[in-house]
Amino acid sequence: MPWSLHGKKRMFNNKKIVLGISGGIAAYKCASLIRLLVKEGAEVKVVMTKSACEFVTPQTLSVLSKNEVLIDFFDANNNWHNHVALAEWADFMLIAPLTANTLAKMAAGLNDNILLSVYLSAKTKTFVAPAMDLDMYKHPTTKQNLEKISSFGNIIIPAETGELASGLVGEGRMAEPENIIAFLKSYFNSSLPLSEKKVMVNAGPTYEAIDPVRFIGNRSSGKMGMAIAESFAAQGAGVTLVLGPGNVTTANKAINIIHVESAEQMFNACVQQFAICHIAVCSAAVADYKPAEVSVKKIKKTGESINLNLVKTKDILLELGKLKKTQCLVGFALETDNIIEYAKEKLKNKNLDLIIANSAAEKGSGFGGDNNKISIIDKHNKITNFELKNKQEVANDIVNYIIEFLK
Ligand code: CTP
């Protein structure tokens, strides 16, 4: 690993990066993005769409990258810019921000500006950092286009949640430059065993609404699932965590967190992520039942007793087991008795590769706390028992087991 003068590792030393900038407000962040890439040792060449120039000036980016910025096929002196040579020069391409318009053109293979010409000519990996308003980001066409370009081998740097240019708050903000760098670093840390793998983890409880102020929930903290997500990321995987309500957080900016509340929201997010992942670990304590009807008004305290009619939620893991193609699917079994027998049943019924059995009755283990004691059972019924450990150590055991299992 190359080192800077200050003794710090420089992740992108001598890496040649083409930065493609399309026309969204987040284009102004490209000034700091270029500075960070250059600080990490990269050489950066910029191609911009004409509309991107309305948000940040090519002159600024040219000064920061110390290279000419390409906007058109011809320069002021009518010299042709060779987009093929630029595409060949690059070790990888990064398109940030990626607008809905440029995304749609990439998905359709359109070529009406130099950014798209470079992209279409590039044989190297392309990373994209989408940026758009929340409704545009949620639109089925956008989702479909992201899936499509992802199926071409492009890597999506997930958009973040926060305040958007429209004043609305939601998912769609371009990942912050620091987070783009963290994402790229974790991707290129290819000495790690899972650097080519995409992982989906679900964690935490779900809340099933009774009325606008009440819900049915459970005591799951999400700590075990978060520790698993962190452990996967530390092994180089691209991790998406579908997380139920609670207070658990992570300092690892490369983990893409999708926040959900109900079992149904978790189901939808997991089914979507499962289609594009290699490994899925379901550690969430999903509610098994939800109120048959949600009262739109707060229920008043009128009678001496109240009956809640509950109906079954969808079993996420069961559904993923049905959808499974080549993914490695891992479930949890939380039991108070007959732990191994019940866990084996779930392994088989839900078409899993592995199940992690833990006891809700074991002292100091399981829900809410910091420790856990597990047994892992594989699809051939081989059982491996582990000692009581803290949840991060347990997570490392699980991830190491999966790495060995995949070999
Ligand atoms: N699970 C799920 N969706 C549900 C219920 C459970 O995906 N609606 C998953 C959990 O995330 C876990 C596994 O199924 O990985 C087993 O969960 P557990 O609560 O132990 O068992 P259940 O299948 O719910 O069955 P039971 O409650 O009868 O033990």
Residues whose N, C-alpha, C, O or C-beta is under 5 A from the ligand:
A	BS01	CTP	C282 S283 A284 A285 V286 A287 D288 T313 K314 D315 I316 L317 G331 F332 A333 L334
